[in-house]
Amino acid sequence: MSATDRTPETYASAGVNLAAGEQAVQRIKEKVRSTFRPEVIGDLGGFGGLFALDVGRYRRPVLVASTDGVGTKALVARAAGRLDTIGIDLVAMCVDDLACQGAEPLFLLDYLAVGSLVVEQVEALVEGVAEGCRQAGCALLGGEMAEHPGAMERGEFDLAGFAVGVAERGRLVTGEHVRPGDILIGLPSPGLRCNGYSLARRVLFERAGRSLDDPAYAGAPRSLADELLEPSVIYAPTVAQLLRSVEVRAIAHITGGGIVGNLSRVLPPSTDAVIRRGEWEVPRIFTEIQLLGDVADAEMTRVFNLGIGMVVAVDPADVFEAIDVARSGGHRAVAIGEVVEGSGHVVLEPAGTGAPR
């Protein structure tokens, strides 16, 4: 074949559809604008998002940053063909980390990588991110869509984000003021959030042969897809209200590593946390995973949140007010343990043990 007979190569022939990308941007613009706060300057399309921080609100403002993704929960969403809530999970993973430092989430940027750009898929994913930002009260300031033909198949995607918040330096929550006698309040999580899905998928689909359309468990009122795609609760607004209402001494976002791995990150080295597992109801899906996979109890507590998405340490005198504030924010908060003298460890007491109260 001569050079004159060959078909010219284009970006489209290599697997990247620029026209679809432009169409996707047009379809998500209003969804993104719906998240804008007064501090957002300009509109979409710039090389960077602009946010005018009102420094007059703070004596010594500190910016707090966090980044995260949705992990292999994305595979469940893709298999179920339900992409409109996974973006809520992304926002929760990022802004609830900011809340642990006492920061107000200001804005988030997302990064969406796809094998081949499908406009409807992008629109659904970004709508979820926008809804999460609306719940969190932060702006979706910008983002990036990238096609990766050859690296990812058509329909495959990965979703990640980066969030920035602000806190008064003198009101940062670091855990340094935690002391023996403090009460630990748990904010429930109805599902897995974004953690442990590799183990959950292996047990439920590979080992037990379950289908997404099957009941989540015997007698369950909803499907396994409904259970596994339960959107992550966004705790940041309620944490902000707690910070305004009581003295919050430590906050732990219960993600990968479970209660033990995350609560230990905010404990002073001279203290332990004692958690009484009988104080809250563990969602049935965790029992199902443990039984079907013969998963050891220690492994369950190391991988999953077991129904607690956030733990807040407060002074004993503030317990009732803190629980009232959390419940007014829609969370069935409950005291799940206390801080004692120790060496920086978290002790999980089985249900039915512990001293009477």
N, C-alpha and C positions, 0 to 999 in steps of 0.2 A: 504494500500500500504506500502510495506516495504521500508526501507531506500535505499536498493540496487536497487529498481525498479524506484525510483524517478529520473527525469531528472535534471542534475546539472544546477543551475542558472548561468547566465553570465551577464555582463554589457549590452550586446546586447538584451538579453531577458527582461531587465529592461527598454529598450528604448534608450540606448546610443550606437551609432555605431562608434566605434573607427576607423575602417577602412575607413569609409566615411570621418571622420575628417582628417585623414592623406591624403586622396585623394584630399580633398578640399584645404588643405595647399599647396600641389604640384601645383594645378591649379591656385592658386592666386599669387604664388611667383613672376612671371615676372611682373605682374601688380603692385605689391608692389615695386619691384626694380625700376620700371620706375619712381617712385617719389623721389628716393634718391637724396639728395644734397651731395656736396663734404664732408660735415662735418659728414656724417653717417659712422660709423665704423662697419665693419663686415657685416653679412648677417642675414637673418631670422633664427629663431630657438633657439636663446638664451633666457635666463630667463628675460632679459631686453634689450631694445633697447639702443644703444650707439650713442651718438651725441657729437662731439668735438666742443664745442663753441669757436669761435675765439675771445677770450677776447681782443686781440690786436686791434680790430676794435672799441673798446669802452673805454672811460675813466672810467665810472661807470655804467656798464651794470646792468639792472634790468630785471629779468625774469618775464614774465606775463603769467598767466595760465587761462584757461577757459574750462568749460565742458558743454555739452548740448546733446540733443537727437533730434529725428525727430518727436516725438509726434504721434498723431493719423493720421498724413499724411501717416504713414506706413500702416494703414488699407486700405487707398485708393489705395496705390501702390499694396498691396497684392490682393485686389479685382479686380484690373485691370490686374493683372499678369504682371506688368511692374516694375521691381525691379532695373533697371540699372541706374536710376538717383537719387534715394532717398539718396544715399551716397553723392552726390554733396550737397544736402541740409544739411546733417550732417556737412560737412566741413564748409559750409557757416556760420552755426549757431555758430560754435566754433571760426573760425579765424576772423570773422568780429567783434566779441566781443574784441578780442585782438587788432584789428586795432583801436578801440575806445580809447585805451590808448596810441596810437602811436607806437605800437609794430609791429615788423616784425614777421610773423608766421614762426617758425622753423620746428616744427614737430607735428604730431598728432598720437594718438593711438586710435583705435576703439574697441568697445566691441559689439559683436553680440550674442544675445541669441535667440535660436530657439527651437521649440517644438521637432522637429526631423530633423536631419541634412540632407538636400538635397543638393548635391554638386553643381548642377546648380544654385540653389537659392543663395548659399553663393558666388559663383563666380560672379554672376550679382551684388549682393550687394557690394562686395568689389571692383569691377570694378568702380562702382559709386564713392566710397570713393577715390579711386586712381585718378580718373579724377578730382575730386574736389581738391585734393592735388596738382595735376599738375597745375590747374588753379590758385591756391593760392600761388604756389611756395614753398610749404612746403613738408617735407618728411612724408610719412606714415611709421612711425618708427617701428610699431608693432601693435599687437592687440590680441584679445582673441575671440574664438568661444566656446560657451557653449550650450550643449543640456539640455533642461529642461523638460523631459517627465513627464507628470502629472501636471506640472504647466502651460504648453503651449501645444496647439494642433499642430499636424503636419501642416506645412505651416505657422504657426504664427511665428513672429519674433519681436525683438526690437533691435534698433540700437542706440548706444550712442558713444560719443567720448570725448577725452580730448586733448587739444592743448596747446602748450607752444610757446611763442614768446619772443623776446628780444627788449628792448628799452634803449636808453641812458637816464640815470636818469634825466639829465637836460633838456631833450626834451620830457618827459612824457606829455601826453595830459590829463589834469584833469578837465578842465572847469573853473579853478580858475581865469584865465585871461579874461574870457568873460566880456564884458562891454556893456552898452547901446550904440546903434548905430551899433553893429555888425550885419552882414547880415547872414541869415540862408539859406544855399543852400541844396536843396533836390536832392538825387540821386534816380531815379525812380525804382520801383519794378513792374515787369509785372504781378505778381501773389501774392498769399497769403504767400509765403515763407513757413514757418512751423508753422504758428500761426493761431489760430481760427478754426482749422479743426473740433473740436468737435461740434461747433455751425454750421459750414458750412455743415457738414454731416447730422446733425439733420434737418436742414432746407431743404436741397436739396433732400435728400434721404428719410427721414422718413416723413416729412411734405408734401413736394411737389411730392414725388413719382418718382423723376427723376432717370434715368439710366445712368451709366457711358458712354454708347454709344450714349445717346441723345446729340443734339447740346448743347453747353455750355449755350446758350441763343437763343432767336428767331433770326434767320438769321446768327448765328455764323458760321465762316468757319471751326471750329474744335469742337471736342467732349468735353463733360464735363470732361472726363478723361484727355484729353490733357490739359485742363485749370487748373484742380486741381493738376496735376502732373508737372506743369511748374517748372523746377528746380530753386532753389534760386540763384539769382545773387550773385557772390562772389565779394565784394567790396574792399577787402584788398589791392590788387595791385594798384588800383586807389587811395586809401587813402594814400598809401605809396608815390605815385608820388605827391599828393597834399602836403604832409608834406615836401617834398624836394623843392617845388615850392613856397609856400606861408606860411604865419603864420596862422596855424590852431589853433583855441582857444578852440574848443570843438567838439566832435564827438559823435553822438548818433545812435546806431544801433536800428532800429525800429522793434521790435519783439513783444512778448506778452505785452499788455499794450498800444500798439499803439503809435502814435506820442506824445500824452500828457504824458503818463506814462514813456516813455523813454527819451524824451528830458528834462523833468524836473529833471532827475538824474544828468545832467551835468550843470545845471544853478546855479550860485551863488545865495544865498538867497536874495540879493538885486536887482535881475533882474527878468523880465518876458520875455517870448518868445511869439511874436504875429505871428501866422501862417495864411496866406491867402489861403483858400482852393481852390480858383479859379485859382491859378497859375499853377496847373498841372492837367492832365487828370486822373481821377480815373478810373481804369480798370472796364469794364462792369460787371465782375463777382461779384463785391462788391454790385453794385446796384441790381443785381439779387437776391443775398442773402437777402438784406434788404427788398426788396419788397415781396418776397415769404414768408419770416419769420415774416413780420411786426416788424422788429427789429428797436428799437428806434435809432435815430441818435447818441445819447450819448453812447449807447451800441456799435454801430459800431466803433466809434472812440476809444473806450476803448479796443476793441478786435482785430481789424484788422489794418494793416499798411496803407490801403486805397491808395496804389500805391506809397508810399515813403519808401524805404528800409534803407536809411541812411541820416542823417542830419549833415551838417558840418557848424560850425560857423567860419566866417572869418572877418577880418577887411574890412570895405567898400572899401578901396583902392585896395583890392586884389580880388574883386568879379569877374571881367571879366576874369582875369587870372585863377582863380580857376575854373570857369565854362568851360573855354577852356581846361584846363587840364583834367577835368572830362569827357568832351565830347570826347577828344582824346582817353580816355580809354573806349569808347563805351557807355557812360551813357548820356542820354539827360537831363543833370543837368539844374536846374533852381532855381533862387532865390525865396523862398517861404515865407519869412518873415524876421523879424528883432528882435533884443533884445532891450527891453526898461526897464526903471526903474520899480521895482515891488517887489514881495516877493516870487520869486521862482516858479511861476505858468506858465502854457502854455495856451494861449488863441487861440482858433480856430475861426477865422472869417469866416462866410459863404461866398460863392462865390458872387462877386459883391459888397462887402463892403470894407471899408478901405479908407484911404486917397489916392488921386492920386499921382503918382510918375513920 
